[in-house]
Amino acid sequence: MPVGPKRDRTLYGIGKKRGHLHRYTWVRWGVGIVFTIAVAALPLLDVLRFDMWAGRHVVLGEQVGLVQAAKAFVFPFLALNVGIIVASRFLGRWLCGFVCPVGNLNRLAEWIRWRFKSLRARVAAGSLLTLVNFVMAAITFSFWVDWRVFTEGSPRAVAFASIFLFGMTAAFTGLVVWVGMRFCRGFCPSGVYFALLGPDTRTGVEFAHPEACTECKACEAVCPVDLKPTEMATGEMRAGIGFYPDGMTNYANCLRCGDCVVACEATTARNEAPVPLRMGVLPVPDDDADGAAAPAGPAEPGRAGGGDAERPAARATSEAAP
């Protein structure tokens, strides 16, 4: 299975030869940081905050009752979900690939696992990962409990608040360290929801230049959901895994993370031919007699225009494509 040592080795080889972060990584972390700051600002700026300890629920800076606070939360939440439904139906699972905080944390854990080799470096990086998970837990805590519980609460209240806060930190850390991308591959309920909404969309991974493919299989090695990126449109559907049933299309299962494109760029870096895989807007089938397709320019994250995918500076070695 790609999620594991084989994926780690391939990502390590690609990253080592490239020597810098890929554009998809910059976009993914940029979006993730902005999203996290926006969510954290809601309780910190008293835009919306519940207080299950003292009942000091706040909406737009004013203390309100629980029912009014719940209404202020439910209606924007429903509107947001309608937007997600529409986006997932027509665009696919870009939220999974570039926005989901759990997915970003999983990738951070993967990077620590294959990037740092010495015990000292691993301990330091692991401490950083735990700190990041604590921040995520603290943001969640802020939505439901007033931080004053630790200074004004009874010993019992402080104990329950501590269990809540540090329990979530441990849960997040355990999830990203021990489960990782397997959660995205088979057990994320939101992912199943998005996959059912968008079985066939006009965006995703395209095998744009099969004549340039070296058949190294690096794209398959790094795919976190066990797909064959060169056979997205024509290959067999992936068997059901976890919460995902049999019979779902490859484009429904695809996270739109771009890992396969990253691997393809690395393994064909020195070739003069175009990169075989690309991610963006898919070609629209043409109904003309010749049956040709009219390709649309790719709309990749982090790139302003279409054309072939960006090439890294150096070719990945056989370590990058086992």
ZICORLIN-V350774 format. One line per field, one symbol per residue. phi: phi as a letter, one per 30 degrees, with the letter a starting at -180 (. if undefined). A space follows every 10 residues. Layout:
# ZICORLIN-V350774
phi: ???
This chain:
# ZICORLIN-V350774
phi: .ddleddedd ddddddddia ddeddddddd dddddddddd deddchdaac bdccicdbbh icdbdddddd dddddddddd dddddddddc cjcddddbce dddddddddd dddcdccddd dddddddddd dddddddddd eddcbddddd ccddeddddd dddddddddd dddddddcci dddddbbddd ddeddddbdb bcblcbddbd dcdchdiddd dcddbicced bedcdddddd biddddiddd dddddhdidd dedddddcdc dddddecbbl dddceccddd idccdcddcd dibdbdjddd cddbdddddd bd
